[in-house]
């Protein structure tokens, strides 16, 4: 599976968790038992990484969505923000620009008309902060 496809799969797992509040392990088990898809190891690592760092990730998101409370953001936006910020902070081998570009592409596919621009702005600002702390 290509990295782009695995990242999309990770997004789907994070999105599912955002919707039904099950653990990533439960979501993966359900998906594999129903034979919906076979979970790629990269997607599993990313989605579990989001789950394990969720509070810190959401804190970072909140700093850059000042006029938008988390409960006002779409589930697609929240899921993509969480996944991309996880990558930027904890997946050092992935270039920040790749993480942002792929999150924006996924927003174009799954989100609303304004989501790609919103994500790009929030993630660009977060990337500057994260670069300063490295």
N, C-alpha and C positions, 0 to 999 in steps of 0.2 A: 504494500500500500504506500502511495506517495505521501510525503509529509503533509502536503496541503489537504489531502483526504483524511489523514489521521487527525489533523487539527480540526477539521469540520466535525469529525466524530467526537472529539473532545468537547467541542462546543455543544453538540447535541446532548452529551452526558451532563454537562454543567447546566444546560437549559432544563433538562428533565429534573435535575435536583432542585433547581429554582422553582419549578412548578409543583412537584409533589413532595419535596422535603425528605425523600428517602436518602439513605447513604449512597455514595457512588458504588460501593460494593453490591448493594441491593439492586441498583439500576443495571449494573453490568450483568449480574446473575440473571435478572429478569430478561434482559435483551438476548443473552446467549441461550437461555432456556426456550424462549419463544422463536429462536433462530432468526430474529430480526436482522442482526448483524454480528459478526465476530469482532470483538473489540481489539483494536490494534494496541500493542504495548505502549507506544507513544501517547495515544489517546488516554489510556488508563493512567499513565504516570502524570500527565497534565491535569486530568480531572481530579485525581486524588490529591495532587499538589494544591489545586484551588481549594478543595475541601479542607485540607489541613491548615491552610493559611487564610481562611475566609475572613476572619475578623480584621486582620491586618490589611488585607486587600480592600475590604469595604471601607476601612478608615481612609485609605489612599483615595479611593473613588470619591468619598464624601468631601475631601478637600478640593476637588476639581469640579464638582457639580453643586457648587454653593447654592445657586438659586433653585436647584432641583433636588428634592428629597429622594432617597432611594426608592420609596414606595410610589413615586410619580414616574419613574423610568420604566420603560417597557422591559419585559422579561428577556427579550432578545438583547437589548442594550446592556442590561446588568450582566448577563451571562458572558457577552463578548468582552465587556470591560474587565470582568473578573479573570477571564482566561488570558487576556493580553497582559494585564498587570502582573499576573503570576509569571508569565513568560519573561517579561522585562526584568523582574526582580530576582527570580530563582532559576531561570534557564539561561545561563550565561553564554552557552554556545549558539543561541539563536540571536541574530542581529535584531536590535530594537525595531529598525525600519521594516524588517520582514514581519515581525509580530503585528505592528500597526497596520501595514498594508493588507495583511491577510484578515485581520479583524474587520477592516473597512470593507473588504470584498465580501465577507460573510454577512455583514450588515446590509449590503446591497442585495444579497440573495434572500435573506430572511427577515430583514427589518423594514421599517417604514421609510418614507422618502427622505426624511431629515436625519435618520439615524447615522448614515455614513459620515456626514459632515460633523455631527455632534461627537461621535466617537473619535474622529480624527483630532478634533480640538482638545478633548479631554485627555486622550492618550498622549498627544504631543506635549501637553503641559506636564503630565505625570512623568513622562520620559525625561524631561529636563531635571525634575527633582531627583529622580532615581539615579541619573548620571552624576549629579553633584554628591550623592551619598556614597558612591562607589569608591 
